Amino acid sequence: MSPIPSFISQLPLLLVLVIQFLFGNSDPVKVEMKTNYGTMILMLYNETPIHRDNFIKLVNEGVYDSLLFHRVIEGFMIQAGDIQSKNADSTARLGSSDLPYTLPAEIRPEYFHKKGAIGAARTNNPQRVSSSTQFYIVQGKIQNDSLLKHNQGRINQFLSRHYAVNDPTNKPLLDSLDQARSQRDSLLIAQLQEKWNQIAENYRDFKAYEIPESHQQVYKTLGGSPHLDQSYTVFGEVISGLEVIDSIASVKTNRQDRPLTEVRILSMRIVE
């Protein structure tokens, strides 16, 4: 897909989607991300158009320029996009600031958390809607059969809780739990929470997920973080500069996983 002309990037997101639907998509958009640890080239997936177009808009507006990678966990992922991180001092707590809107989930079975995958950060919300600005890039680890089996179990645990919380028959219990929390009734909270945990852990009214063989082979060779699959929107991948992920992931961090030395996005731009 060719870079979006500047006048289109200023249009409302819904109108951009209509234009692209009418005129079709071609090659995927690529983004150059320069950091003080090196340069990566990102490729955005056409099959996640809401996240793709939002990211393009933010890049064209310079929103990401000078933001920090504020959360770094070696062997897992590196995260950026907190809009308050640009001028944050070394003691600031980061990770809760973005623009005042969210993106609906675009979770597709073919996109998974291999090394270099770009995913949308989110809160623990029932609809799995994404942050407007915060994203992560997977580093992960090389997996073996045992780890993959373990992570497949974790995926289904997350899915069990997701489908349980969205089942209308469980709403009265969850409403009662929210009310108990608002009233700070610790005894009732404990009782209802235990009941809810049992329901969520044993919920089976969904098709259990199996990691596809093709994904398993990538996890065994390239590596990644498979336990996130099917719970977060993956909307792109790093196609050049995987070594930069390793360099950033290796920096020392504090207890909040914030790097002790700044890891900064210097600039982003759409490239051919």
N, C-alpha and C positions, 0 to 999 in steps of 0.2 A: 504494500500500500504506500502510495506517495505521501510525503509530508503534507499535512493539512494547511492550505493557504491561510495567511494571517487573519483575513476577514472571517473565515469560517470558524477559526478558533475562538472568536469573540461571540459566536452565536450560542444560544441556549443549548444545553446538551441534548435535549430531545430533538431539536431541529437538526443538529449535526447527525444524529442517528438516522433521521428520515432521509437526509441528503445521501448518506452513505448507502442506505437501503435501495434508494432509487437508482443510484449510479454504480452500485456494486463495489466490492472490495478487491484489491489486487494484492500486492506484496505486503507483508507485515511491516509495520512502522518500526524503525530502529532509533534508539536513543543513545547518545554518547553521554556517559556520566564521568566527569573528571573529579577525582578526589585527591586529597593530599597523600594518599597511599597508592595512587595509580589510576588508570582509566579502564572503565568497563563499557562494553557495548551491550545494550539491552534490546531484546526483541519482544514486542508486545503482540499478544495473540488476537487475531481478528474475531475469534469465537467467544471472546469476553468483551464485547464492544463497549459496555458501560464503563468498565474499569479502564479499558484502553483509552477511550476518548477523554475521560477525566484526567488520566495521567498526561496525555498530550497537552490538554488545556493548561495544566499546572506547569508543565515544562515550558510551554510557550510564554507563560506569564512570569516565569522566573521564580516561582514559589519555592522551588527546591534549592536554588542557588544559596550557598553559605550555610545550609542547615547541617546539623551534626548527625552522625550515627550515634544515637544516644543510648542504645541498648545492644550489647555485644556479648554473645555467649559462645565460646569456642566449642566446636563440635556440634553446633546447633544452627545459629543464624545471626545475621547482623541486621539491625532495624534503624530506620530513619524516618523523617517526615514530621516530627513534632515542630510546629511552626514557631514555637517559643524558644527553640534551641539556637536560633541564629545568634542571639546576643546574650545567651544564658551564661551566668558565671559558673564556676566550678562546683558550687554547692547546690545549685538549683536541682530540684526533682523534675525530671522530664518524662514524657511518655503519655501525658493526658491531654495534650493540646492539638487540635486540628481545626479545619474549617467547619462551620456550623451546618453540615449536612452529612448524610451517610449514603452509601451505595448499596443497592440490593445485591444479594449474593449471586454470583455466577459460577457455581461450583460444577465443574465438568469432569466426568470420569477419566477422560484421556489426559488430563493435566495433573501432575503429581509433584511431590516435594523432593525431586532429585536435586543434587548439588547445582546451584545456580538458578533454581526456580525463584520467581518473584511472586510473593503473595501479599495480599492485602491484610493489614493488621485489623483487629476488631476487638470489641469488648465481648464479654460473655453474654450475648443476647440471643433470645430464642430464634430470631429470624436470620441470624448469622450475617447481618448487614455489616459492611466494611467501613472503616475509617475513610474520610474524604482524602486524607493526605499521607497517612502513615503506611509504610510498606516494609517488608523484610525480604532479605535475600538468603536463601538456604546455603549453609555450608554442610552440615550433617556429618555422617560417618559412613564408612563402608559397612554394609550389612551382610550377615550370613543367614542361613536358614532359620536358626534359633531366634535371632533378633527379629527377623521378618515375621515369624509366627507370633512372637510376643507383641510386636507393634500392630499386627493385624487384630489381635485381641484388644489393644488399646483403642484402635479406630472404632471397633464395634461397641466398646464401652461408651465412647463419646457419642456415637450415633444413637445408642440406646437412650441416653439422657436427652439428646436432642428431640427424638421422636416422642419421648414420654412427656417432656415439658410442653410440646405442641399438641398433645392429645386433649381434646376438650373435657374428657371424663376426669382428668386430673386437675382441672382448673379450680374447683372448690378447695381442694387441699392446698394448692399453691397460694390461693387468695387468703386462706386462713393462716398460712405461714407468714405471708407478708404482713398481715394484720398483727400477728403476735410480735413480729420484729418491730413494727411501729410502736407497739405498746411496751416493748422491752420486757416481755414476759419470758424470762429465760427458761423456766420449766416447760412451758408450752412450746417454745421454740425447739427445745431439745427433743420433745416427744414427736412433734410434727416433722422435724428434720430427719429423724430416724425413719419414720414411716415413708417419707418421700425418697430417701436414699434407697430403701428396699425396693420401692416401685421402679425407680429409675434404673437401678442396677439389673433388675430382672425383667425389664420391658423387652418384649420380643416381637412386637407387631410391626416388623419391618424386615426387609431382606438383608441378611448379614452380608457384609462386604468381604470379598476375597481379593487380595492384591494380585493383579494380573501378572502372568508369567513374564511378559515383556517389561513390566515395571520392576519386577524382582531382579531381573538381570541387570538393569541399570543401577539399582540400589546395591547390587553385589560388586559392581565394577567402579562406577562413578561415586556412589554414596548418596546420602540424603537424610531426610527426617520423615520417614513414612508415617509416623503416628499422627501427623497433621492432615493426612489425606482425607478428602471428603468432608472436612470441617471448615476449611478456609478457601477463599477464592485465589487460585493461582492464575495470574493474568499475563505472565511473560517469563522470559528466562535470559540469563547472561550467556551471550554467544561468543564473547571475547573478553578475556581478563579474569578468568576463574581464579587465577593466582592472587588477584587483588583481594578477593574474599578471604583467602587464607591469611594474607598479611593483616587485614583488618581484624579478623577473628582472633589473632594471636596477641593483640594488645592487652595489657593489664587493665583490669577494671576494678571498680569499687563494689560494695555489697549490693548496690542497685544495678549492677551490670553496666554501669556507665564507664566508658574508657577514661583512664586517668590522664591520658594525653589526647588532645582533640583529634577526632577523625571527622573530617569535614567534606561535604559535597561542595566542590569549588564551582561547578556549573553543570547544567544539563542542556542538551540541544538535540533537536531532531536531525538525523543524518540520512543521506541517501542509502 
